[in-house]
Amino acid sequence: IQRTFHGRGLWLMQDGVPLNLADGGFDMQAVEPLTSNYIEVYRGANALQYGGTTLGGAVNFISNTGHTASPFQARFEIGSFNTRRAQISSGFVSGDTDVYASITASHSDGFRDWSEQESLRIFANIGTKLSANLENRFFITWVDSKSQLPGSLTKAQFEANPQQANAASLAGRQRRDYQLLRLANKLTYSDGDNTLAFSL
């Protein structure tokens, strides 16, 4: 799901706030799954609570907050084809305010020719309890993703050499470089039985 094609037919959200573009498409590069406390998946019409344009279903990444995250976490992963990913994150609570922040950097040369990927993702949110029933949370996301596009192969090309890139993709040096600065705010009222949220 981290490849470079636009997603279609799904409603993608972070904490209930849409990530889809105006044409309905979305980029999975906009999300850092390591910052999620959990992920909600609504298949088909189960997503109708989010509106009539969600018949394909919805995926909602519920972010860590200062209440759910560790005060300090560091992780490092390494794999084949010079694949590396590192993340540091922290969450804390001070009075009625909580803060969570994460920085993730990754790189992979890729299995195929012309399939190198690298990204930097910074994510943070700040929540304030305004009253017993009212909370405001502000989100900031910065993504810088660079991906080479090896293109598709015919069955014969794949059987001959599955690591090769599509000749046209290689000749055109096709790639998808993606940057995102996202600011979001969510005001939530909850009385225990009912919840009302306003987001921007």
C-alpha positions in Angstrom: 0.0 0.0 0.0 3.0 2.3 0.1 3.5 2.2 -3.6 3.1 5.4 -5.6 -0.3 5.0 -7.4 -3.2 7.1 -6.2 -5.7 5.2 -4.1 -9.3 5.2 -5.4 -12.7 4.1 -4.1 -11.9 4.4 -0.3 -12.4 7.2 2.2 -9.0 7.7 4.0 -9.0 9.5 7.3 -6.8 10.4 10.2 -8.7 10.7 13.4 -11.9 11.1 11.4 -10.6 14.0 9.3 -10.5 13.2 5.6 -7.1 12.8 3.7 -8.7 12.4 0.3 -8.2 15.0 -2.3 -11.0 16.9 -4.1 -11.2 14.2 -6.8 -11.6 11.5 -4.2 -8.1 10.1 -4.7 -5.6 9.8 -1.9 -1.9 9.0 -1.4 -0.9 6.4 1.2 2.4 8.3 1.5 0.4 10.9 3.5 0.0 8.5 6.4 2.7 7.2 8.8 1.2 4.0 10.3 3.8 4.0 13.2 2.1 7.0 14.7 -1.3 5.2 15.0 -2.7 3.9 18.2 -5.0 1.7 16.2 -6.7 1.6 12.7 -10.4 1.3 12.0 -11.4 -0.5 8.8 -15.0 -0.1 7.6 -15.9 -2.4 4.7 -18.4 -1.2 2.1 -21.6 0.3 3.4 -20.3 0.1 7.0 -18.5 3.4 6.2 -21.8 5.3 5.5 -21.5 7.0 8.9 -18.9 9.2 7.2 -21.1 10.1 4.3 -22.6 8.9 1.1 -19.3 9.0 -0.9 -17.8 6.1 1.1 -19.5 3.1 -0.5 -16.1 1.5 -1.2 -15.4 1.6 2.5 -13.2 3.7 4.8 -9.9 3.4 6.7 -9.4 5.6 9.8 -6.0 5.9 11.3 -6.5 6.8 15.0 -3.4 8.7 16.2 -1.4 8.3 19.3 -1.8 11.1 21.8 0.0 12.1 24.9 -2.3 9.8 26.8 -1.6 6.7 24.8 2.0 7.0 23.8 5.2 6.2 25.7 7.2 9.2 27.0 10.0 8.0 24.7 10.2 5.4 22.0 12.9 4.7 19.4 13.0 2.0 16.8 15.2 0.9 13.9 14.5 -1.6 11.2 16.8 -3.0 8.6 16.1 -5.4 5.7 17.1 -6.6 2.2 17.9 -4.2 -0.7 19.4 -1.6 1.7 16.1 -1.1 3.4 16.2 1.0 6.6 13.6 2.8 8.7 14.1 4.7 12.0 11.5 6.4 14.2 11.6 8.4 17.4 8.5 9.5 19.2 7.3 10.9 22.5 4.1 11.7 24.3 3.3 13.4 27.5 0.5 15.0 29.5 0.6 18.3 31.4 -2.6 19.3 33.2 -5.4 19.5 30.6 -3.0 19.4 27.7 -1.3 16.5 26.0 1.3 16.4 23.2 2.5 13.6 20.9 5.3 14.0 18.3 7.0 11.5 15.9 9.8 11.7 13.3 10.3 8.7 10.8 12.9 8.4 8.1 13.1 5.5 5.7 15.0 4.3 2.6 15.0 1.3 0.3 16.9 0.6 -2.9 14.0 -1.7 -4.0 14.0 -5.2 -5.4 13.7 -3.9 -9.0 15.8 -1.6 -11.0 14.7 2.1 -10.7 12.6 1.4 -7.6 14.4 3.4 -4.9 12.3 5.0 -2.3 13.0 7.4 0.6 10.8 9.4 2.9 10.8 11.7 5.9 7.6 12.1 7.9 7.0 14.4 10.9 3.7 14.2 12.8 2.5 15.9 15.9 -0.8 16.6 17.7 -1.7 18.8 20.7 -4.9 18.2 22.6 -6.6 20.4 25.2 -9.5 19.4 27.5 -11.6 22.6 27.4 -14.3 21.1 29.8 -15.5 17.8 31.0 -17.3 17.2 27.6 -15.3 19.3 25.2 -11.8 18.7 23.7 -9.9 20.5 21.0 -7.0 18.8 19.1 -4.6 20.3 16.6 -2.6 18.2 14.1 0.4 19.0 12.0 1.9 16.6 9.4 5.0 17.1 7.1 5.8 14.5 4.5 8.6 14.4 2.0 8.4 11.2 -0.1 10.6 10.4 -3.2 10.0 7.3 -5.3 11.3 6.0 -8.5 8.7 4.3 -10.7 9.8 1.0 -12.3 6.6 0.5 -14.2 4.8 -2.7 -15.1 6.1 -5.8 -16.9 4.6 -8.3 -19.3 4.5 -11.9 -18.1 7.4 -12.8 -20.5 9.5 -9.9 -19.2 8.8 -10.9 -15.6 9.7 -14.5 -16.2 12.9 -13.4 -18.0 14.0 -11.0 -15.3 11.6 -9.9 -12.5 14.1 -7.2 -11.3 14.1 -5.2 -14.5 12.3 -1.9 -14.9 9.9 -1.1 -17.7 12.0 0.3 -20.5 9.8 3.4 -21.0 9.7 4.1 -17.2 13.5 3.8 -17.1 14.1 5.9 -20.2 11.7 8.6 -19.0 13.2 8.5 -15.5 9.6 8.3 -14.2 9.2 9.0 -10.5 6.7 10.3 -8.0 8.0 12.9 -5.5 5.4 13.9 -3.1 5.4 16.7 -0.4 2.6 17.4 2.0 2.1 20.0 4.7 -1.2 19.3 6.5 -2.8 21.2 9.3 -6.0 20.0 10.9 -8.1 20.9 13.9 -10.8 18.8 15.5 -13.3 20.0 18.2 -15.1 17.2 19.9 -18.1 17.2 22.2 -19.0 14.0 24.0 -21.5 13.4 26.8 -20.7 9.7 27.0 -23.6 8.5 24.8 -23.3 10.9 21.9 -20.4 12.5 20.2 -20.4 15.5 17.9 -17.2 16.6 16.1 -16.2 19.6 14.0 -13.0 19.4 11.9 -11.1 21.6 9.5 
